[in-house]
């Protein structure tokens, strides 16, 4: 069966409950609603979250625009743009 938007949202919330750290304001409902996620399985959503985390990590290592006043514990946050 195909996952509904609600199913995808619940899975995304579960996958991001502890890690990766999401930046404040990340709208998982918007991600779940995105037509590009239609037909995704739970495994596909897990891969999406991993890829978003890798994009955030890559940005930090490539000297992406990270404000200097952000504490180290919050530097590696996944933003909507990473999805």
ABEGO torsion letter per residue (X at the ends): XBBBAAAAAAAAAAAAAAOBBBBBGBBAAAAAABAAABGBBAAAAAAAAAAAAAAAAAAAAAGBBBBAABBAAAABBBBAAAX
